[in-house]
Amino acid sequence: MKINDSLKALRKALRSDPYLQEEKSSLHGLGVYHCHQLQKLRAVPLLQPMIMLVVTGHKEVTIEDRTYAVHSGELFIAPSDTTLWIKNNPDPCLNDYQALGLPFSFETQDHFRQVYGADLEHWDIQSKWHEKAPETILFALCQWFYFCRNYAVDTPLVQHRQVEILLLLAQAGLAGNLLFNTLPSWRQRVSNLIAMHPAKTWQVIDVCTRLGISESGLRRHLQEEGSNFRKILEEVRLALGLSLIMETFKPISDVADAVGYRSQSRFGERFKRRFGLTPSELRRTRIPN
């Protein structure tokens, strides 16, 4: 299958994808993003390193003083612990923006290094943020989308496919941003733990017990990284809420509850303060005019 064929197949599949039209869960292991009106989001935190493939329309991503324009058939490749300002622009002719996102867990990265670590010196692992998607990556993502849409997938299967796609990226010289962080920061460790059960009533002691560290030790580490427990807790919950608003049509009250907010109004207030618009305003960008 050629690049244009893969893109056409993805466009067609995404336009008819029931996950974009019904109150269903997002695809496990793959993010599907879609809008009919301009989406502007500020201060979006990445909990894991990930690639984003633009299928239709174009994306503008700003990180500090750098802005990248990512067009159809191109990848944006971002390391973890990165904050993004994003504009998702629908194609003016098709009145549509479509994209796929694939995060890479730290377990995937560790497994990849164990198996392929000896080959790293032979690959180009420079930091590359924005590149045209190689045919191998397009084809692999297209296959993975069809599989996720039609079959149940579990964590081992997701990790296996992530390792496969990470290998393809490494061979194409596009994995630098995904492999630079050899060890997660304490902020990332806390984020990953909370993300597993965002609705849990988390306390610092719960996290310390799971991570095997004293409260004073964790607070000190987080302070050195310019963060704190409450800040991370809110950031993770809002990031997961953002994903659910963008990838599903679940009622906003259900989204708020799923990420640990018992009050929908408080969730909406915090959401707008962080991202610059309310959950309802963002949801409306996904509805055709």
TORKOL-4160 file (C-alpha; in steps of 0.2 Angstrom, whole numbers, padded with zeros to 4 digits, m for minus):
289
<pt num="1" X="0000" Y="0000" Z="0000"/>
<pt num="2" X="0007" Y="0017" Z="m0005"/>
<pt num="3" X="0007" Y="0032" Z="0006"/>
<pt num="4" X="m0007" Y="0041" Z="m0003"/>
<pt num="5" X="m0017" Y="0024" Z="m0002"/>
<pt num="6" X="m0014" Y="0023" Z="0017"/>
<pt num="7" X="m0019" Y="0041" Z="0020"/>
<pt num="8" X="m0035" Y="0039" Z="0009"/>
<pt num="9" X="m0039" Y="0023" Z="0019"/>
<pt num="10" X="m0037" Y="0032" Z="0035"/>
<pt num="11" X="m0048" Y="0047" Z="0030"/>
<pt num="12" X="m0062" Y="0035" Z="0024"/>
<pt num="13" X="m0061" Y="0025" Z="0040"/>
<pt num="14" X="m0060" Y="0040" Z="0052"/>
<pt num="15" X="m0075" Y="0049" Z="0043"/>
<pt num="16" X="m0086" Y="0033" Z="0046"/>
<pt num="17" X="m0078" Y="0028" Z="0063"/>
<pt num="18" X="m0092" Y="0025" Z="0076"/>
<pt num="19" X="m0081" Y="0031" Z="0090"/>
<pt num="20" X="m0082" Y="0048" Z="0083"/>
<pt num="21" X="m0101" Y="0048" Z="0083"/>
<pt num="22" X="m0108" Y="0038" Z="0097"/>
<pt num="23" X="m0105" Y="0038" Z="0116"/>
<pt num="24" X="m0092" Y="0025" Z="0116"/>
<pt num="25" X="m0075" Y="0023" Z="0124"/>
<pt num="26" X="m0060" Y="0029" Z="0115"/>
<pt num="27" X="m0049" Y="0016" Z="0106"/>
<pt num="28" X="m0038" Y="0008" Z="0119"/>
<pt num="29" X="m0020" Y="0011" Z="0114"/>
<pt num="30" X="m0023" Y="0024" Z="0100"/>
<pt num="31" X="m0029" Y="0042" Z="0101"/>
<pt num="32" X="m0042" Y="0047" Z="0088"/>
<pt num="33" X="m0044" Y="0066" Z="0086"/>
<pt num="34" X="m0057" Y="0074" Z="0075"/>
<pt num="35" X="m0065" Y="0091" Z="0073"/>
<pt num="36" X="m0075" Y="0102" Z="0061"/>
<pt num="37" X="m0071" Y="0119" Z="0068"/>
<pt num="38" X="m0054" Y="0126" Z="0074"/>
<pt num="39" X="m0048" Y="0120" Z="0091"/>
<pt num="40" X="m0036" Y="0130" Z="0101"/>
<pt num="41" X="m0029" Y="0123" Z="0117"/>
<pt num="42" X="m0016" Y="0130" Z="0128"/>
<pt num="43" X="m0004" Y="0122" Z="0140"/>
<pt num="44" X="m0008" Y="0104" Z="0136"/>
<pt num="45" X="0003" Y="0092" Z="0146"/>
<pt num="46" X="0010" Y="0076" Z="0138"/>
<pt num="47" X="0011" Y="0062" Z="0151"/>
<pt num="48" X="0020" Y="0051" Z="0140"/>
<pt num="49" X="0031" Y="0053" Z="0124"/>
<pt num="50" X="0020" Y="0051" Z="0108"/>
<pt num="51" X="0018" Y="0053" Z="0090"/>
<pt num="52" X="0004" Y="0062" Z="0081"/>
<pt num="53" X="m0001" Y="0059" Z="0063"/>
<pt num="54" X="m0011" Y="0072" Z="0054"/>
<pt num="55" X="m0023" Y="0064" Z="0042"/>
<pt num="56" X="m0033" Y="0078" Z="0036"/>
<pt num="57" X="m0031" Y="0097" Z="0039"/>
<pt num="58" X="m0016" Y="0103" Z="0048"/>
<pt num="59" X="m0010" Y="0106" Z="0066"/>
<pt num="60" X="0001" Y="0120" Z="0073"/>
<pt num="61" X="0011" Y="0116" Z="0089"/>
<pt num="62" X="0020" Y="0128" Z="0099"/>
<pt num="63" X="0033" Y="0124" Z="0112"/>
<pt num="64" X="0041" Y="0139" Z="0121"/>
<pt num="65" X="0047" Y="0149" Z="0106"/>
<pt num="66" X="0046" Y="0136" Z="0093"/>
<pt num="67" X="0030" Y="0133" Z="0082"/>
<pt num="68" X="0028" Y="0118" Z="0070"/>
<pt num="69" X="0016" Y="0117" Z="0056"/>
<pt num="70" X="0011" Y="0099" Z="0054"/>
<pt num="71" X="0001" Y="0095" Z="0038"/>
<pt num="72" X="m0008" Y="0079" Z="0031"/>
<pt num="73" X="0004" Y="0064" Z="0030"/>
<pt num="74" X="0016" Y="0072" Z="0043"/>
<pt num="75" X="0021" Y="0067" Z="0060"/>
<pt num="76" X="0024" Y="0077" Z="0076"/>
<pt num="77" X="0036" Y="0068" Z="0088"/>
<pt num="78" X="0036" Y="0074" Z="0106"/>
<pt num="79" X="0045" Y="0068" Z="0122"/>
<pt num="80" X="0036" Y="0066" Z="0138"/>
<pt num="81" X="0035" Y="0080" Z="0151"/>
<pt num="82" X="0032" Y="0093" Z="0137"/>
<pt num="83" X="0018" Y="0106" Z="0137"/>
<pt num="84" X="0010" Y="0111" Z="0120"/>
<pt num="85" X="0000" Y="0125" Z="0114"/>
<pt num="86" X="m0010" Y="0117" Z="0100"/>
<pt num="87" X="m0021" Y="0123" Z="0085"/>
<pt num="88" X="m0030" Y="0110" Z="0075"/>
<pt num="89" X="m0036" Y="0117" Z="0059"/>
<pt num="90" X="m0049" Y="0108" Z="0048"/>
<pt num="91" X="m0046" Y="0106" Z="0029"/>
<pt num="92" X="m0056" Y="0121" Z="0022"/>
<pt num="93" X="m0063" Y="0110" Z="0007"/>
<pt num="94" X="m0067" Y="0095" Z="0018"/>
<pt num="95" X="m0072" Y="0104" Z="0033"/>
<pt num="96" X="m0063" Y="0091" Z="0043"/>
<pt num="97" X="m0048" Y="0089" Z="0054"/>
<pt num="98" X="m0042" Y="0071" Z="0058"/>
<pt num="99" X="m0027" Y="0064" Z="0067"/>
<pt num="100" X="m0021" Y="0049" Z="0076"/>
<pt num="101" X="m0010" Y="0049" Z="0092"/>
<pt num="102" X="0001" Y="0035" Z="0099"/>
<pt num="103" X="0009" Y="0037" Z="0116"/>
<pt num="104" X="0023" Y="0026" Z="0121"/>
<pt num="105" X="0023" Y="0020" Z="0139"/>
<pt num="106" X="0039" Y="0019" Z="0149"/>
<pt num="107" X="0037" Y="0000" Z="0150"/>
<pt num="108" X="0038" Y="0000" Z="0131"/>
<pt num="109" X="0053" Y="0011" Z="0131"/>
<pt num="110" X="0062" Y="m0001" Z="0144"/>
<pt num="111" X="0057" Y="m0016" Z="0134"/>
<pt num="112" X="0063" Y="m0008" Z="0118"/>
<pt num="113" X="0080" Y="m0004" Z="0126"/>
<pt num="114" X="0082" Y="m0021" Z="0133"/>
<pt num="115" X="0079" Y="m0029" Z="0116"/>
<pt num="116" X="0087" Y="m0017" Z="0104"/>
<pt num="117" X="0099" Y="m0006" Z="0115"/>
<pt num="118" X="0114" Y="m0013" Z="0106"/>
<pt num="119" X="0108" Y="m0006" Z="0089"/>
<pt num="120" X="0105" Y="0012" Z="0095"/>
<pt num="121" X="0123" Y="0017" Z="0090"/>
<pt num="122" X="0119" Y="0012" Z="0072"/>
<pt num="123" X="0103" Y="0023" Z="0071"/>
<pt num="124" X="0101" Y="0041" Z="0070"/>
<pt num="125" X="0093" Y="0047" Z="0086"/>
<pt num="126" X="0094" Y="0065" Z="0085"/>
<pt num="127" X="0080" Y="0076" Z="0091"/>
<pt num="128" X="0067" Y="0077" Z="0077"/>
<pt num="129" X="0050" Y="0085" Z="0081"/>
<pt num="130" X="0042" Y="0086" Z="0064"/>
<pt num="131" X="0044" Y="0075" Z="0049"/>
<pt num="132" X="0035" Y="0068" Z="0034"/>
<pt num="133" X="0028" Y="0051" Z="0039"/>
<pt num="134" X="0038" Y="0036" Z="0031"/>
<pt num="135" X="0027" Y="0024" Z="0022"/>
<pt num="136" X="0031" Y="0010" Z="0035"/>
<pt num="137" X="0024" Y="0021" Z="0049"/>
<pt num="138" X="0008" Y="0026" Z="0039"/>
<pt num="139" X="0005" Y="0008" Z="0035"/>
<pt num="140" X="0008" Y="0002" Z="0053"/>
<pt num="141" X="m0004" Y="0015" Z="0060"/>
<pt num="142" X="m0017" Y="0011" Z="0048"/>
<pt num="143" X="m0016" Y="m0007" Z="0052"/>
<pt num="144" X="m0016" Y="m0004" Z="0071"/>
<pt num="145" X="m0032" Y="0008" Z="0069"/>
<pt num="146" X="m0042" Y="m0006" Z="0060"/>
<pt num="147" X="m0036" Y="m0019" Z="0073"/>
<pt num="148" X="m0041" Y="m0008" Z="0088"/>
<pt num="149" X="m0058" Y="m0003" Z="0080"/>
<pt num="150" X="m0063" Y="m0021" Z="0077"/>
<pt num="151" X="m0055" Y="m0031" Z="0091"/>
<pt num="152" X="m0052" Y="m0030" Z="0109"/>
<pt num="153" X="m0034" Y="m0026" Z="0114"/>
<pt num="154" X="m0026" Y="m0028" Z="0131"/>
<pt num="155" X="m0010" Y="m0021" Z="0138"/>
<pt num="156" X="0002" Y="m0034" Z="0132"/>
<pt num="157" X="m0004" Y="m0032" Z="0115"/>
<pt num="158" X="m0003" Y="m0013" Z="0115"/>
<pt num="159" X="0015" Y="m0014" Z="0122"/>
<pt num="160" X="0019" Y="m0026" Z="0108"/>
<pt num="161" X="0013" Y="m0015" Z="0094"/>
<pt num="162" X="0021" Y="0000" Z="0102"/>
<pt num="163" X="0038" Y="m0008" Z="0102"/>
<pt num="164" X="0035" Y="m0013" Z="0084"/>
<pt num="165" X="0031" Y="0005" Z="0079"/>
<pt num="166" X="0045" Y="0012" Z="0090"/>
<pt num="167" X="0057" Y="0000" Z="0080"/>
<pt num="168" X="0051" Y="0007" Z="0063"/>
<pt num="169" X="0053" Y="0025" Z="0070"/>
<pt num="170" X="0071" Y="0021" Z="0076"/>
<pt num="171" X="0075" Y="0013" Z="0059"/>
<pt num="172" X="0069" Y="0029" Z="0050"/>
<pt num="173" X="0079" Y="0040" Z="0062"/>
<pt num="174" X="0064" Y="0047" Z="0070"/>
<pt num="175" X="0064" Y="0040" Z="0088"/>
<pt num="176" X="0076" Y="0052" Z="0096"/>
<pt num="177" X="0063" Y="0062" Z="0106"/>
<pt num="178" X="0055" Y="0046" Z="0111"/>
<pt num="179" X="0071" Y="0037" Z="0118"/>
<pt num="180" X="0081" Y="0052" Z="0126"/>
<pt num="181" X="0073" Y="0050" Z="0143"/>
<pt num="182" X="0081" Y="0034" Z="0150"/>
<pt num="183" X="0073" Y="0036" Z="0167"/>
<pt num="184" X="0056" Y="0044" Z="0171"/>
<pt num="185" X="0057" Y="0059" Z="0183"/>
<pt num="186" X="0048" Y="0059" Z="0200"/>
<pt num="187" X="0035" Y="0070" Z="0192"/>
<pt num="188" X="0032" Y="0057" Z="0178"/>
<pt num="189" X="0032" Y="0042" Z="0191"/>
<pt num="190" X="0018" Y="0051" Z="0201"/>
<pt num="191" X="0009" Y="0056" Z="0185"/>
<pt num="192" X="0009" Y="0038" Z="0178"/>
<pt num="193" X="0003" Y="0031" Z="0195"/>
<pt num="194" X="m0012" Y="0043" Z="0196"/>
<pt num="195" X="m0016" Y="0041" Z="0178"/>
<pt num="196" X="m0020" Y="0022" Z="0181"/>
<pt num="197" X="m0034" Y="0027" Z="0193"/>
<pt num="198" X="m0038" Y="0046" Z="0191"/>
<pt num="199" X="m0055" Y="0045" Z="0201"/>
<pt num="200" X="m0046" Y="0038" Z="0216"/>
<pt num="201" X="m0046" Y="0050" Z="0231"/>
<pt num="202" X="m0027" Y="0051" Z="0231"/>
<pt num="203" X="m0016" Y="0057" Z="0245"/>
<pt num="204" X="0002" Y="0059" Z="0246"/>
<pt num="205" X="0004" Y="0044" Z="0257"/>
<pt num="206" X="m0004" Y="0033" Z="0244"/>
<pt num="207" X="0008" Y="0038" Z="0231"/>
<pt num="208" X="0023" Y="0036" Z="0243"/>
<pt num="209" X="0018" Y="0019" Z="0248"/>
<pt num="210" X="0017" Y="0013" Z="0230"/>
<pt num="211" X="0033" Y="0021" Z="0225"/>
<pt num="212" X="0043" Y="0016" Z="0240"/>
<pt num="213" X="0048" Y="0033" Z="0246"/>
<pt num="214" X="0045" Y="0044" Z="0261"/>
<pt num="215" X="0033" Y="0059" Z="0261"/>
<pt num="216" X="0048" Y="0071" Z="0264"/>
<pt num="217" X="0058" Y="0062" Z="0251"/>
<pt num="218" X="0045" Y="0064" Z="0238"/>
<pt num="219" X="0041" Y="0082" Z="0242"/>
<pt num="220" X="0059" Y="0086" Z="0241"/>
<pt num="221" X="0061" Y="0077" Z="0224"/>
<pt num="222" X="0046" Y="0086" Z="0217"/>
<pt num="223" X="0051" Y="0103" Z="0223"/>
<pt num="224" X="0068" Y="0101" Z="0215"/>
<pt num="225" X="0059" Y="0097" Z="0198"/>
<pt num="226" X="0048" Y="0113" Z="0201"/>
<pt num="227" X="0032" Y="0104" Z="0205"/>
<pt num="228" X="0021" Y="0097" Z="0219"/>
<pt num="229" X="0009" Y="0083" Z="0222"/>
<pt num="230" X="m0007" Y="0094" Z="0221"/>
<pt num="231" X="m0001" Y="0102" Z="0205"/>
<pt num="232" X="0002" Y="0085" Z="0197"/>
<pt num="233" X="m0014" Y="0077" Z="0203"/>
<pt num="234" X="m0024" Y="0091" Z="0194"/>
<pt num="235" X="m0013" Y="0091" Z="0179"/>
<pt num="236" X="m0016" Y="0072" Z="0176"/>
<pt num="237" X="m0034" Y="0073" Z="0179"/>
<pt num="238" X="m0037" Y="0087" Z="0167"/>
<pt num="239" X="m0026" Y="0079" Z="0154"/>
<pt num="240" X="m0036" Y="0063" Z="0154"/>
<pt num="241" X="m0052" Y="0073" Z="0154"/>
<pt num="242" X="m0046" Y="0082" Z="0139"/>
<pt num="243" X="m0043" Y="0066" Z="0130"/>
<pt num="244" X="m0060" Y="0060" Z="0134"/>
<pt num="245" X="m0068" Y="0076" Z="0128"/>
<pt num="246" X="m0058" Y="0075" Z="0112"/>
<pt num="247" X="m0060" Y="0057" Z="0108"/>
<pt num="248" X="m0078" Y="0052" Z="0114"/>
<pt num="249" X="m0095" Y="0059" Z="0116"/>
<pt num="250" X="m0097" Y="0054" Z="0134"/>
<pt num="251" X="m0108" Y="0066" Z="0144"/>
<pt num="252" X="m0097" Y="0079" Z="0152"/>
<pt num="253" X="m0103" Y="0074" Z="0169"/>
<pt num="254" X="m0097" Y="0056" Z="0166"/>
<pt num="255" X="m0080" Y="0063" Z="0160"/>
<pt num="256" X="m0079" Y="0074" Z="0176"/>
<pt num="257" X="m0083" Y="0059" Z="0187"/>
<pt num="258" X="m0071" Y="0047" Z="0178"/>
<pt num="259" X="m0056" Y="0058" Z="0181"/>
<pt num="260" X="m0060" Y="0062" Z="0199"/>
<pt num="261" X="m0071" Y="0078" Z="0199"/>
<pt num="262" X="m0087" Y="0075" Z="0209"/>
<pt num="263" X="m0093" Y="0092" Z="0203"/>
<pt num="264" X="m0095" Y="0095" Z="0184"/>
<pt num="265" X="m0095" Y="0114" Z="0187"/>
<pt num="266" X="m0078" Y="0113" Z="0196"/>
<pt num="267" X="m0071" Y="0102" Z="0182"/>
<pt num="268" X="m0077" Y="0115" Z="0169"/>
<pt num="269" X="m0069" Y="0129" Z="0179"/>
<pt num="270" X="m0053" Y="0121" Z="0181"/>
<pt num="271" X="m0053" Y="0114" Z="0163"/>
<pt num="272" X="m0056" Y="0132" Z="0156"/>
<pt num="273" X="m0042" Y="0139" Z="0167"/>
<pt num="274" X="m0030" Y="0127" Z="0160"/>
<pt num="275" X="m0034" Y="0125" Z="0142"/>
<pt num="276" X="m0043" Y="0141" Z="0138"/>
<pt num="277" X="m0060" Y="0135" Z="0134"/>
<pt num="278" X="m0074" Y="0125" Z="0143"/>
<pt num="279" X="m0077" Y="0106" Z="0139"/>
<pt num="280" X="m0093" Y="0111" Z="0131"/>
<pt num="281" X="m0085" Y="0123" Z="0119"/>
<pt num="282" X="m0072" Y="0110" Z="0115"/>
<pt num="283" X="m0085" Y="0097" Z="0112"/>
<pt num="284" X="m0094" Y="0109" Z="0100"/>
<pt num="285" X="m0079" Y="0110" Z="0088"/>
<pt num="286" X="m0082" Y="0091" Z="0084"/>
<pt num="287" X="m0100" Y="0094" Z="0078"/>
<pt num="288" X="m0103" Y="0098" Z="0060"/>
<pt num="289" X="m0109" Y="0116" Z="0057"/>
